[in-house]
Amino acid sequence: MSRKQASRAPRPRPAVSPHAARRVDQTLYEIRRDPDRGMRVPARIYADDGLWEQISSDRSLEQLVNVATLPGVARAVYAMPDAHEGYGFPVGGVAAFRLSDGIVSPGGVGYDINCGVRLLVSNRSVDDVGARLESLVHELSRSIPSGTGRGGKLVLDDGELDRVFSDGCGYLVERGMASREDLLHTESGGCLSGAEPHAVSERARNRGRGQLGTMGAGNHFVEVEYVERIVDVAAANAMGLEVGQVAILVHTGSRGLGHQICTDYVARMDRSMVEYDFSLPDRQLACAPLASDEGRAYLGAMAAAANYAWCNRQAITHLARRVFRSVLGDDADLHLAYDVAHNVAKMEEHTGEMLCVHRKGATRAFGPSHPETPAAYRDVGQPVFIPGSMGTGSWVLVGTDESSDRSFGSACHGAGRRMSRGEARRTSHGAAVKKELDARGIVVRCPSMKELAEEAPYAYKDVDSVVDVVDRAGLARRVARMAPMGVVKG
Amino acid sequence: MTSADPKAATRASHDYIDHTSEVTIRMWAATYEDLLAETALAFAGLVPGHLHGESSDEWKTILLRAPDRAGVLVDLVNELVYLAEVESWVPEEVQVRRDDEASKESDVVTVSVRARGRTLSAPFVLVKAATLHAVAVQDEPHGCRGEVTLDI
């Protein structure tokens, strides 16, 4: 790629009308490759009629089309059924770039690098928990720091941070906070290779050093749930799931460390981008060639943040296990079914070509045949978790071999927001939301009523509809539906 | 929230516009320097309890250099996010000076921000970062208008 002066001002593009898309089938829409828009590949959106109406009502389509204009983009760009507008890339977007001429974009990963979800399966049933649910949720909320600042029980010096960055969850095995089995059931073994601690700024370190083992805020949570029903018995057995069994779902990421790394590299690439021979329709798509100094540095820092996030979820797991034993007995156990990332860029082989796959608000959904599917799931496929909103439950699925061709082996990451925080607060008061959850026996711990309203079920798409599309589109296959018992909000 | 009258843009003001997963701050002021100061105060307004906490007479100095005025705007908010999260500090009074000499020499926009503020106990800083998405600084007949989108 030649280095020429280029304008920083985004090139203007008309908004994308829903009519620009054609319906391919019951679960797929496509905006054909349009050179007039600078599109290098088509844009494909997985949605049924109802979800299409929501996705096409904000700027998701325009943002997806913008991603399709990026250099080196391969095959097609995808929006998952829970997609909504973000900045730069839409949330729920998947795009892959050739190593030879492609780019890496921090905005295509997101500020919360390796925000992700893990499912911990217990050896206790709903009846076993019984009247101790309130105590269990209360102790989880006391033990796992939440909120936006520091307050983590582990405050790491630079040497320890470097170990977290380089070794990921392997470092926590040394510290007695993880087992080897935990690593086998974590995406990438809880450690993405290629991490470069020196590519992490002092600012990012300062934000992250006191936040390991903390949940964060916003839509992060620790949820106590139970297996409501099983759809795929064989896959459920592989994960150790039985009807009535209690589990814990943990949703969090790399906290301020990841946010700062994204900030640092978006700024760096925004400044260096003028030297490359391309212009962008949205400045937040700031990117650099994969082989460039900026690109390599970002990937090294991103991997460090991804490893930090896995350590974060593992540290929370350690705390949750301690709480479980203290409330439910010394033999109460939580085993890790799996941990998936939903904001990350990874080097993956697809149809014989190595690509840098960006998933922003999307998870991997590899099938049984994929070499990266853990040994425990080789017969069924890699576990996929799709949380709904607070109080609506979540789904456990497994990836399919077909997803590789359909979405670079990707599925959605959740129910996706359908309204802003302000609109959610104006729709109902947090007290009313809590009252409704109380009436259903769901125990909630949330920092404020304001946040409770912002995270209310009506603020999100319907998770059952989203999962139905994922299943019918062949991206992942339903295994079990989980119902909420209690939730600790960040 | 403050309702802004674009026709009276000599008075610094700002609005918050909600989106699905973020907040956009839209600002008006007589000058670019005042616009930056207003942005800093608008950011403080997003931190719950920003009017509480211990006020300090100590002035912080923040030096910003970016290829354009919009870049400086984003960098300023990101600096404030960092200070809020790591030092529990939000601005209360802000003075901005643009260094035109330095800007001419190096073809970048150079700005010096002096701010006095409050230290909060355990602030709830929901803002993760300021993004480059649709960031804008525009001159208007009566002053300057800006817009920056924040990841929440």
HADDOCK unambig.tbl for C-alpha pairs under 7 A between the chains (distance, minus, plus):
assign (segid A and resid 86 and name CA) (segid B and resid 21 and name CA) 6.60 0.50 0.50
assign (segid A and resid 87 and name CA) (segid B and resid 133 and name CA) 5.52 0.50 0.50
assign (segid A and resid 88 and name CA) (segid B and resid 133 and name CA) 6.42 0.50 0.50
assign (segid A and resid 147 and name CA) (segid B and resid 124 and name CA) 6.46 0.50 0.50
assign (segid A and resid 148 and name CA) (segid B and resid 124 and name CA) 5.45 0.50 0.50
assign (segid A and resid 148 and name CA) (segid B and resid 125 and name CA) 5.63 0.50 0.50
assign (segid A and resid 148 and name CA) (segid B and resid 126 and name CA) 6.44 0.50 0.50
assign (segid A and resid 149 and name CA) (segid B and resid 85 and name CA) 5.73 0.50 0.50
assign (segid A and resid 149 and name CA) (segid B and resid 122 and name CA) 6.55 0.50 0.50
assign (segid A and resid 149 and name CA) (segid B and resid 123 and name CA) 6.88 0.50 0.50
assign (segid A and resid 149 and name CA) (segid B and resid 124 and name CA) 6.81 0.50 0.50
assign (segid A and resid 207 and name CA) (segid B and resid 86 and name CA) 6.13 0.50 0.50
assign (segid A and resid 259 and name CA) (segid B and resid 128 and name CA) 6.03 0.50 0.50
assign (segid A and resid 259 and name CA) (segid B and resid 129 and name CA) 6.73 0.50 0.50
assign (segid A and resid 263 and name CA) (segid B and resid 129 and name CA) 6.71 0.50 0.50
assign (segid A and resid 271 and name CA) (segid B and resid 67 and name CA) 6.95 0.50 0.50
assign (segid A and resid 282 and name CA) (segid B and resid 133 and name CA) 6.33 0.50 0.50
assign (segid A and resid 283 and name CA) (segid B and resid 132 and name CA) 5.59 0.50 0.50
assign (segid A and resid 283 and name CA) (segid B and resid 133 and name CA) 5.86 0.50 0.50
assign (segid A and resid 284 and name CA) (segid B and resid 131 and name CA) 6.53 0.50 0.50
assign (segid A and resid 284 and name CA) (segid B and resid 132 and name CA) 4.69 0.50 0.50
assign (segid A and resid 284 and name CA) (segid B and resid 133 and name CA) 4.77 0.50 0.50
assign (segid A and resid 417 and name CA) (segid B and resid 20 and name CA) 6.49 0.50 0.50
assign (segid A and resid 418 and name CA) (segid B and resid 20 and name CA) 6.57 0.50 0.50
assign (segid A and resid 419 and name CA) (segid B and resid 20 and name CA) 5.11 0.50 0.50
assign (segid A and resid 420 and name CA) (segid B and resid 18 and name CA) 5.97 0.50 0.50
assign (segid A and resid 420 and name CA) (segid B and resid 19 and name CA) 5.03 0.50 0.50
assign (segid A and resid 420 and name CA) (segid B and resid 20 and name CA) 3.85 0.50 0.50
assign (segid A and resid 420 and name CA) (segid B and resid 21 and name CA) 6.15 0.50 0.50
assign (segid A and resid 421 and name CA) (segid B and resid 20 and name CA) 6.94 0.50 0.50
assign (segid A and resid 422 and name CA) (segid B and resid 18 and name CA) 6.10 0.50 0.50
